Amino acid sequence: MDSLLFALVLLGISGSYVTNAEISREQLKKGCSNKPADIVFVLDESGSIWGPYFKKQLEFVKDVVGIFQIGPTKTRIGTVTFDSTSRNIFNLNTYSTATQIKQALDGVEQHRGGTRTYDAIDKMHNEMLSSSLARPGVPRIAIVITDGESEDPVMTEKAAKVARDDGIIMFAVGVGNKANRKELVSIASSPVNDYMFMVDNYAGLKTLRKILAWRACQALRVEVLTPLSEDDLPLEGVMWRK
């Protein structure tokens, strides 16, 4: 079966949900096809997040990292955290193995503060994933995880649009009932059904592990079209060939 057709069948053109149980490790490996990518996690560390929940967020990132083949010529991982200040935890070229990345994540401390999501997106874009810094021909992916609305949703929307317009594939993950769906939609690439997720709590992030990795793998092979507004979003589940 054609690989793109297989992906469409698995994910469901009608927008039906795909569970972790339905995606095997072999399917993930096949979906990624060992293609390289540059992936930056943008993690909320604001004061609204209880310490143990922040650690669950880091565990989730470690779980997702473990799915990819990590290396200087394979997938590279970077991490930014944000509250009132954005912090470059490590760059894409800092670590060359999954073990090193997981050990670095174990040492990340939560600072607490406000929620300047726009600053973090700008930092991710300008210091890690800009087209001038990227490896030629390698997909650039940002995964933003937050539990609430940013201090300035308009600036967040603008920062995300600038990143998308530069070719960065944007995932948005909202955690809890204070996450703002409209803002998450403004961050995510299109079709939003493939690039925006919401879970009830940080424990629920674990249910996204393989699904998010699968979507990221598909993003390595399918062009992402950016809508002009929420009204321009394409039909749910639609994908395009490059």
Secondary structure per residue as TSV (DSSP state, phi and psi in degrees):
chain	resnum	aa	ss	phi	psi
A	1	M	-	360.0	136.5
A	2	D	-	-52.7	137.1
A	3	S	H	-62.5	-38.1
A	4	L	H	-67.7	-42.1
A	5	L	H	-60.9	-41.2
A	6	F	H	-59.2	-42.0
A	7	A	H	-64.8	-41.7
A	8	L	H	-64.0	-40.2
A	9	V	H	-65.2	-43.6
A	10	L	H	-65.6	-44.0
A	11	L	H	-79.3	-28.3
A	12	G	-	90.3	107.5
A	13	I	T	-62.6	-30.4
A	14	S	T	-78.6	-1.4
A	15	G	-	88.5	15.6
A	16	S	-	-67.3	151.4
A	17	Y	-	-77.8	146.1
A	18	V	-	-114.2	130.5
A	19	T	-	-99.3	163.5
A	20	N	G	-55.6	-38.1
A	21	A	G	-63.9	-26.7
A	22	E	G	-84.2	-9.3
A	23	I	S	-113.6	110.6
A	24	S	-	-86.2	163.2
A	25	R	H	-61.1	-35.8
A	26	E	H	-65.0	-40.2
A	27	Q	H	-65.0	-37.4
A	28	L	H	-63.5	-45.1
A	29	K	H	-61.6	-42.6
A	30	K	H	-66.2	-40.8
A	31	G	H	-63.8	-40.0
A	32	C	H	-76.4	-27.1
A	33	S	T	53.6	28.9
A	34	N	T	58.4	22.1
A	35	K	-	-77.6	144.2
A	36	P	-	-75.7	156.8
A	37	A	-	-154.4	156.5
A	38	D	E	-111.5	116.4
A	39	I	E	-121.7	128.5
A	40	V	E	-119.8	125.8
A	41	F	E	-89.1	131.9
A	42	V	E	-115.8	106.1
A	43	L	E	-112.7	128.4
A	44	D	E	-71.3	127.7
A	45	E	-	-127.3	27.5
A	46	S	-	-68.8	169.8
A	47	G	T	-67.6	-14.2
A	48	S	T	-76.2	-9.1
A	49	I	S	-98.7	120.4
A	50	W	-	-64.5	140.9
A	51	G	H	-47.3	-51.9
A	52	P	H	-60.5	-30.3
A	53	Y	H	-71.9	-35.6
A	54	F	H	-61.9	-39.1
A	55	K	H	-64.4	-35.9
A	56	K	H	-64.3	-34.9
A	57	Q	H	-62.9	-43.7
A	58	L	H	-65.2	-38.0
A	59	E	H	-63.5	-38.4
A	60	F	H	-61.4	-45.5
A	61	V	H	-60.2	-43.0
A	62	K	H	-60.8	-40.6
A	63	D	H	-62.2	-43.8
A	64	V	H	-67.1	-42.8
A	65	V	H	-56.9	-38.3
A	66	G	T	-64.5	-15.6
A	67	I	T	-82.0	-29.0
A	68	F	S	-89.7	156.6
A	69	Q	-	-86.0	113.0
A	70	I	B	-96.5	139.7
A	71	G	S	170.0	163.6
A	72	P	T	-58.4	-30.1
A	73	T	T	-107.3	5.2
A	74	K	S	-114.3	-132.0
A	75	T	B	-86.6	133.4
A	76	R	E	-113.8	147.6
A	77	I	E	-123.5	136.0
A	78	G	E	-127.3	163.1
A	79	T	E	-142.5	133.9
A	80	V	E	-123.2	137.7
A	81	T	E	-116.3	158.3
A	82	F	E	-151.1	143.4
A	83	D	S	-136.5	-113.0
A	84	S	S	-77.6	-15.2
A	85	T	S	-128.7	144.2
A	86	S	E	-98.2	139.4
A	87	R	E	-127.4	128.9
A	88	N	E	-83.0	102.2
A	89	I	E	-74.5	-48.6
A	90	F	E	-158.6	148.4
A	91	N	-	-83.5	171.4
A	92	L	T	-62.4	-30.6
A	93	N	T	-100.0	10.1
A	94	T	T	-73.1	-43.2
A	95	Y	-	-124.7	145.0
A	96	S	-	-115.4	1.6
A	97	T	S	-135.0	156.2
A	98	A	H	-63.2	-36.6
A	99	T	H	-61.3	-44.3
A	100	Q	H	-62.4	-42.2
A	101	I	H	-64.1	-44.1
A	102	K	H	-64.6	-38.5
A	103	Q	H	-65.5	-39.0
A	104	A	H	-65.6	-39.5
A	105	L	H	-65.8	-32.7
A	106	D	H	-61.3	-25.8
A	107	G	T	-95.1	3.3
A	108	V	-	-75.5	128.2
A	109	E	-	-102.8	144.7
A	110	Q	-	-86.0	132.3
A	111	H	-	-98.4	-30.6
A	112	R	-	68.9	154.7
A	113	G	-	150.3	-149.6
A	114	G	-	-79.7	-161.3
A	115	T	-	-135.0	77.5
A	116	R	-	-95.7	73.8
A	117	T	H	-60.0	-37.0
A	118	Y	H	-61.9	-39.1
A	119	D	H	-61.2	-41.9
A	120	A	H	-67.3	-40.6
A	121	I	H	-64.8	-41.4
A	122	D	H	-61.1	-43.8
A	123	K	H	-63.1	-46.2
A	124	M	H	-55.7	-45.6
A	125	H	I	-69.6	-51.6
A	126	N	I	-76.7	-30.5
A	127	E	I	-104.5	-12.8
A	128	M	I	-129.1	-45.9
A	129	L	I	-116.7	14.0
A	130	S	-	-64.6	152.9
A	131	S	T	-61.0	-26.0
A	132	S	T	-75.8	-20.3
A	133	L	T	-102.3	-16.2
A	134	A	S	-76.8	158.9
A	135	R	-	-70.8	132.1
A	136	P	T	-58.3	131.5
A	137	G	T	78.0	3.4
A	138	V	-	-101.1	126.1
A	139	P	-	-59.1	142.7
A	140	R	E	-114.1	124.8
A	141	I	E	-128.6	132.5
A	142	A	E	-117.5	136.2
A	143	I	E	-120.6	106.0
A	144	V	E	-95.7	125.6
A	145	I	E	-121.4	125.4
A	146	T	E	-147.5	156.2
A	147	D	S	-109.7	4.8
A	148	G	S	-161.8	-177.5
A	149	E	-	-78.9	143.1
A	150	S	-	-72.3	165.7
A	151	E	S	-67.1	-24.2
A	152	D	-	-143.4	88.7
A	153	P	H	-58.5	-32.3
A	154	V	H	-65.5	-44.8
A	155	M	H	-66.8	-35.3
A	156	T	H	-63.4	-45.2
A	157	E	H	-59.8	-43.3
A	158	K	H	-64.2	-44.2
A	159	A	H	-62.1	-40.8
A	160	A	H	-67.4	-39.5
A	161	K	H	-64.2	-42.4
A	162	V	H	-59.8	-42.0
A	163	A	H	-64.7	-45.1
A	164	R	H	-64.2	-41.1
A	165	D	H	-63.8	-23.4
A	166	D	T	-86.6	4.0
A	167	G	T	96.5	6.7
A	168	I	-	-81.8	131.5
A	169	I	E	-84.0	122.3
A	170	M	E	-109.6	119.5
A	171	F	E	-100.7	143.3
A	172	A	E	-129.0	126.7
A	173	V	E	-122.2	120.3
A	174	G	E	-104.1	136.8
A	175	V	E	-120.2	124.1
A	176	G	S	88.2	174.3
A	177	N	T	-81.4	-3.3
A	178	K	T	-96.8	-5.5
A	179	A	S	-66.6	135.9
A	180	N	-	-93.6	108.9
A	181	R	H	-61.1	-41.7
A	182	K	H	-60.3	-40.9
A	183	E	H	-69.0	-39.2
A	184	L	H	-61.1	-40.7
A	185	V	H	-61.3	-38.6
A	186	S	H	-69.6	-21.7
A	187	I	H	-85.4	-41.5
A	188	A	S	-71.7	151.2
A	189	S	-	-71.0	172.4
A	190	S	B	-110.0	145.3
A	191	P	S	-74.1	133.7
A	192	V	H	-56.6	-32.4
A	193	N	H	-59.2	-23.4
A	194	D	H	-96.3	-17.3
A	195	Y	H	-123.5	1.0
A	196	M	E	-126.4	132.6
A	197	F	E	-133.3	150.0
A	198	M	E	-135.0	135.8
A	199	V	E	-129.1	159.0
A	200	D	S	-71.0	-32.5
A	201	N	S	-159.5	176.8
A	202	Y	G	-69.4	-27.2
A	203	A	G	-63.9	-31.2
A	204	G	G	-69.9	-14.5
A	205	L	G	-58.0	-32.6
A	206	K	G	-59.3	-30.1
A	207	T	G	-70.0	-16.0
A	208	L	G	-92.7	-7.6
A	209	R	H	-51.4	-60.9
A	210	K	H	-75.5	-31.4
A	211	I	H	-63.8	-46.7
A	212	L	H	-64.2	-41.7
A	213	A	H	-62.6	-40.2
A	214	W	H	-63.7	-45.2
A	215	R	H	-60.4	-41.9
A	216	A	H	-63.0	-40.2
A	217	C	H	-62.0	-43.0
A	218	Q	H	-65.3	-32.3
A	219	A	H	-65.3	-20.9
A	220	L	T	-70.4	-19.2
A	221	R	T	-121.5	-6.7
A	222	V	S	-123.9	130.3
A	223	E	B	-66.0	139.3
A	224	V	-	-101.7	123.8
A	225	L	B	-99.6	133.8
A	226	T	-	-99.1	123.4
A	227	P	-	-75.4	157.6
A	228	L	S	-77.1	-30.0
A	229	S	S	-156.4	172.7
A	230	E	G	-61.0	-30.8
A	231	D	G	-68.3	-20.9
A	232	D	G	-90.7	4.9
A	233	L	-	-60.1	137.5
A	234	P	-	-73.2	172.8
A	235	L	-	-59.7	145.9
A	236	E	T	-57.4	129.4
A	237	G	T	85.5	-1.0
A	238	V	-	-75.3	138.4
A	239	M	-	-129.7	157.5
A	240	W	B	-125.6	146.7
A	241	R	-	-76.9	155.6
A	242	K	-	-71.0	360.0
